[in-house]
Amino acid sequence: MKKTILILTVAITGFVITSCGNKTSEEKKENVAATTTSEAKTYTCPMHPEVISDKPGTCPKCGMDLVEKENTEMDMNGKDSTMKMK
């Protein structure tokens, strides 16, 4: 009888430890994904949109300060799918 109780206790303890470990692992993955997407900033020149940088600075063509580029939705071909007014 004592042997059965000991085996059940060890099995339940192992199950609890394993299931708790999976939750923290999943939480870490979610935190990394959220951090990665929020830090991805790009900067561009207002006069030369082809100039793109991953940090603020000045445009090499005209010397203007680079501004943070707004996030745009991309289609499956990597093209900007937002409507632009002319």
N, C-alpha and C positions, 0 to 999 in steps of 0.2 A: 504494500500500500504506500509506504514512504517513497519507494522507488517511482511509482506512478505520479505522485504529487510533485516530486523533484523534476521529472521529465516534463510534465505540463508547465511547471513554473519556468523552466529554462526555455521551452518552446514559446511561451507567451512573451517572455522578456525579449527574446530574439525578434519576434514579430513586431513588438512595439518599437524597438530600436531601429529596425529596418524601415518601418513605415514613417517614422519621424525623420529619418535621413533623407528620404525621397522628397518630403515636403520642402525642406530647406534647400535642396538642390534645385527644385523647380522655382522657388522664390528667387534664388540667385540668378537663374537664367532670365527671368522676367526683369529683374533689376538691371542686368547688363544690357538687355535689349532696349529698355527705356532710356538708359544713359547714352547708348550709342546713337540713337536717333535724335536725341535732344541736343547733342553736341555737334552734329554735322552742320556747320554753318559755312556758307560760301559768301564771298564778297565780289562785287563787280563794279565797274565804272559806269556812272550814269550816261556818259556820252559814248562809251565803247563797250557794249554789252558782251562782246567776245572776250574781253579781259576778265578772267575769273581767277580768284585766289582763295586759299583756305584760311587766310588771316588778313586783318585790316592793313591798309597801307595806301600807296598812291599809284595812280595809273601810270604805266611806263610811257604811254603815248601823249597824254596831255597834262599829267601831274595832279589831276583832281583826286580827292580822297575817295577811296573805294567805300561803297555802302553795302550793308548786309543784303544779300539777295533773298527775295521772298521765296518761300517754298511753293513750287508749282507742281501740279499733277502731271505725271508723265504717262504717255500711252505705252503700248507694248513695244513700240519701235524706239523708245527713248526720246520721243519728241514731245514738246510742250503741248498739252491738250487743252490748255485754258484759252478762252476767247480773248482776242486783243482788239481793242477799238482803234480805228484808223482815222 
